[in-house]
């Protein structure tokens, strides 16, 4: 049986760059945004970069899934 000390040595800390990139190609965050045309839904990468703006939530969700990513809603 492994002792607790050995178990913690199996894990390596993520660098700040690795942490920022975590989920970058796997998830997209959806949240309400205001545009010149009115209310819309923004699609954001895991690092917070805005990737697109869609007219409504279903369109944004479909666009994310079409790009083989998982949409997550941010309220």
C-alpha positions in Angstrom: 0.0 0.0 0.0 1.3 3.5 -0.9 1.8 6.0 1.8 0.3 9.5 1.5 3.7 11.1 0.8 4.3 8.9 -2.2 0.9 9.8 -3.7 1.5 13.5 -3.6 4.8 13.1 -5.4 3.0 11.6 -8.4 1.4 15.0 -9.1 3.2 17.9 -10.7 2.1 21.5 -10.2 0.8 23.3 -13.3 2.8 26.2 -14.5 0.9 29.5 -14.9 1.0 29.0 -18.7 -0.3 25.4 -18.4 -3.1 26.6 -16.1 -4.1 29.4 -18.6 -4.3 26.9 -21.4 -6.3 24.3 -19.4 -9.5 23.6 -21.4 -8.6 26.1 -24.1 -9.5 23.6 -26.9 -12.2 21.8 -25.0 -14.7 24.3 -23.7 -16.2 27.6 -24.6 -18.1 29.9 -22.2 -21.3 31.6 -23.2 -22.6 34.7 -21.6 -24.9 37.6 -22.3 -23.3 40.6 -24.0 -24.5 44.0 -25.2 -23.7 45.0 -28.8 -24.7 48.0 -30.9 -27.6 45.9 -32.2 -28.8 45.0 -28.6 -28.5 41.9 -26.4 -26.6 38.9 -27.8 -24.6 35.9 -26.6 -20.8 36.0 -26.5 -18.7 32.9 -27.0 -15.5 33.1 -25.0 -12.4 30.8 -24.9 -11.2 29.3 -21.6 -8.7 32.2 -21.3 -11.4 34.8 -21.7 -10.7 35.7 -25.3 -14.0 36.6 -27.1 -14.3 34.3 -30.1 -17.7 35.2 -31.5 -21.0 36.8 -30.8 -24.3 35.2 -31.8 -27.9 36.4 -31.8 -29.2 33.9 -29.2 -28.2 31.1 -26.9 -29.2 28.2 -29.2 -27.2 29.6 -32.1 -24.2 30.1 -29.8 -24.5 26.6 -28.4 -24.8 25.1 -31.8 -21.7 27.0 -33.1 -19.6 25.7 -30.1 -20.8 22.1 -30.6 -20.1 22.3 -34.3 -16.5 23.1 -33.4 -16.3 20.0 -31.2 -16.2 22.0 -28.0 -18.4 21.8 -24.9 -20.5 25.0 -24.2 -20.7 26.2 -20.6 -23.0 29.0 -19.5 -21.7 31.8 -17.4 -24.3 33.8 -15.5 
